[in-house]
Amino acid sequence: MPENQSDTTPAPQVWPTLRARDARGLIRFLVEAFGFEETVVHGAGERVEHAQLSWPEGGGIMLGSVREAEDDHWPLRPGTFGSYVVTDRPDELCARARAAGAEIIEELNDTDYGSRGFGARDPEGNLWSFGTYRGEPRKV
């Protein structure tokens, strides 16, 4: 390993965020199909003001219901999100996602850079890539 790189990666502190038309439905789907864990959901009725879903292998995402207000300070459009998620079990996860009704948009495959993974689309249209590639070691 080059002198200017370390072999450790710090705990995740980047939280991808998205908005959904049916946030509670998307939460149920992400838990059932992909294995996210529901950490907290704030909101009344079908509306979700803030939710945090944790990824069992580290990190997580935050999401909420779409807002149709002119003064929305975070105007993310549903279905435009994409994320890469590291997993040590891509084959098992792909089977789980397929069984839960996820649209598999890229079948399980091995890359030339040593990753094994697949791609899926959730019911809101967001794209998810799951694979074993953990990224390159950080420079020190």
N, C-alpha and C positions, 0 to 999 in steps of 0.2 A: 504494500500500500504506500502511496506517495507520502512524504513527510508532512505535507500540508493538509492531510485528511485524517479524520478520526473514524473509528469503527462503531461509534455510538450515535444514536439518533435521539434527540430530546423528545419528551412527551409532546403530543400534538397540541398546538395552541392556535391553529387556524381552524375556524369553524365555518365551513361552507353553509350558505343559507339559501332557502328557496321559498317560494310562495305557491299555494295550491288552491284550486277552485273548491275541492273537497278535502280540506286538510286532515280531518279526522279519518276519512277513508284512506288517504295516502299513508297516514301513520299506521293504520291497521295493515295495509299492504306491505310497507317496508319492514314491519316487525315479522309478519308471517312469511313473506317471500324471501327476504334477504337476511333476516335474523338480527336486525337492529333491536335495541332494547329501549323501551319507552322510559325515559328518565323523568321528564316533567312535561305536563301539558296545561297551559293556562288559557282560559276562555270559557264562554258560556254557550250552551247549545251546540250548534254545529260550527260556530266560529272559534278559531284558534288564534289567540293573540300572540302566543309564543309557545313553542315546543322544542324540547331537546331530545334527540335520539342518540344513544351511545352505541358505538360500534364495539362489539365484545373484544376485538383485538387491538383497540386503542382509537381514540378520537371520537368523532361523531359529527352530526349535522344539527342545524336549527332550522325550523320552518314555522310558517304561519299561514293564515288564510289570506287570499288576495284581497287587496283593498282597492276600491274604485273611487278614491278621493283625490281631488286636485292637489291637496297638500300632502300627499303621501311622500314621505322622505326616503322611502326605500321601494320604489316602484318596479319590482321584479315581476316579469310576466310568467305566469304558470307555463310549464312545459318547455322552458328554455334552459334548464339547469343540466349540467353534466358533471360527473364526478368519477374519479378513479379511487377504488377502495382496495386496500391490501388485505388479502386473506391467505391463510395457509391451507385452506381446504376448497379450492375452486371447483373441483369435480362434485363434491357433496353440495356445495352452495348452488351450483348450476342446476342440479337435480331438484333441489328444494325450490328454487325460483320457478322452474318450469312447472312443477307440481302445483304451485300456488297461482299459476296463470300469468306469470311474467312473460312478456314477449322477448324471446331471445333473439337479439339482432346480430350477434356474432357468436358462433358456436365455440365451444372449448377448443383452444389451440395453444401451441407452444411457439413462442417468439424466438427470433434470432438473438435476442439479448437475455434469454434465460428465464422468461416469465411464462407461466401457464395461467390462462384466464379465459373470460368470456364477457360478452356485452349484453345488456338488457335494457328494455324501455319500461318505465312504470306507467300506470293508468293515466297519469297527467301528461305523459309525453317526455318526461325527463330521461336522460341517458345515463346509464350506470355501467362502468367497466370495473370488473373485479379480476385481480390477478395476484400472483405471488411476488412480483417485482416490488421491492421496498425502496427503490431509489438508490442513487449513488451515495457513498459515504460523504459526510459533510467535510468541507475544508476547515482546517483549524487556524 
